[in-house]
């Protein structure tokens, strides 16, 4: 039987911990902290936030975020709504009306 080999290219390697303006996401421990306060997140919320924090300069469509979180657009929209309330409303996740969502204002 032939096994599959997973090759990691340099562009796929991402730091396990990212921080933006006091918001810290640790992929290894699956934790989110705002300053020193732990923030509880669902799996969908964590995946969306992880995607946003890795690419803060981009605006991401709802369809893209749903795909990343392997969920429906309705669930992704609800997760974004919940995350925005957990993370200081408009301070971290910004809704670009008619376009999508971004992390922090570029």
N, C-alpha and C positions, 0 to 999 in steps of 0.2 A: 504494500500500500504506500502510495506517495503522499507525504504530508505537505501542507501549504506552508510557505515561508513568508513571514511578514517582514517587509523591508521598510524601515523608517527613513524617510528622506529628510534632509535638513529643514525644509519648509514645514514639515509635519511635526517637528520637535518643538514643543512649547514648554515654557517654564511651568512647573507644577503649582507655583504660587504667583499670583498677579495682584498688584495693588494700584488703585487709582483714587486719589484724594481721600485716603483713609478707609476706603472700601477694599477689603482684602479677601480674595477667594483662594482657598488652598484645595487643589484638586486631589491631592493624595489623602488628606484627612476628610475631604468632602465637607469643608466648613466655610462659613462666610462670617466675616466680622466687619462691623462698622465702628471704626476706632477700636476700642477694646471690647465692645459689646457683641456677643454672639447673636447671629440672626438665623433662626430656623427656616429652612427652605424645603420645599417638596423636591422630588427628583426633576420634575419639569422646570420648576423655577431655577434650580441649580444649573441645569443644562443651558437654559436660555442665558442666565447671567454669565456663565462660563464663556459662551460664544460672544456675548457683547463685550466682556472685559478683555478678551483676546484681540478684538477688533474695534476699539473705541472710536476710531476715526470714521467708521462707515455707518451709513443708515441701512438698517436691515428690514426687509419686508416681513410682514406677519407670516406669509407662506414659508419664507426661509427659516424663521425662528421655529415655526411648527415642525418643519422637516428636521431641524437640528435636535429638537426635543422629542422627536418621534411621537408626535401627538397631533391632534386636530387644531385647526386655526382657532376654534372657539376655546379650547383648553389653553392654547398659547396666549390668547388675549386675556383670559382670566388670570393666568400665571403672571403676566406682565402687570396687570392691574394690582394684584396682591403684592408683587415685588416692589412696585412704585410706592405703595403705602408703607411697606416695611423699611424702605430705604429713603425716607424723607421726600416723598412725592416727586417733585421735579428736579431734585438735586442731582440724581444719578441717571435715571432712565427718562429720556425725553421722547415724547410722541411727536413725530413729524407728520402732521396731518396729511393724509392722502399718499404718504410715501412709506413710512415705517417707523422704526424705533432706533435710537442710538443711545450710547452710554456717554453721559456728560456732553456738554455742548462743544462740538469741535471748533 
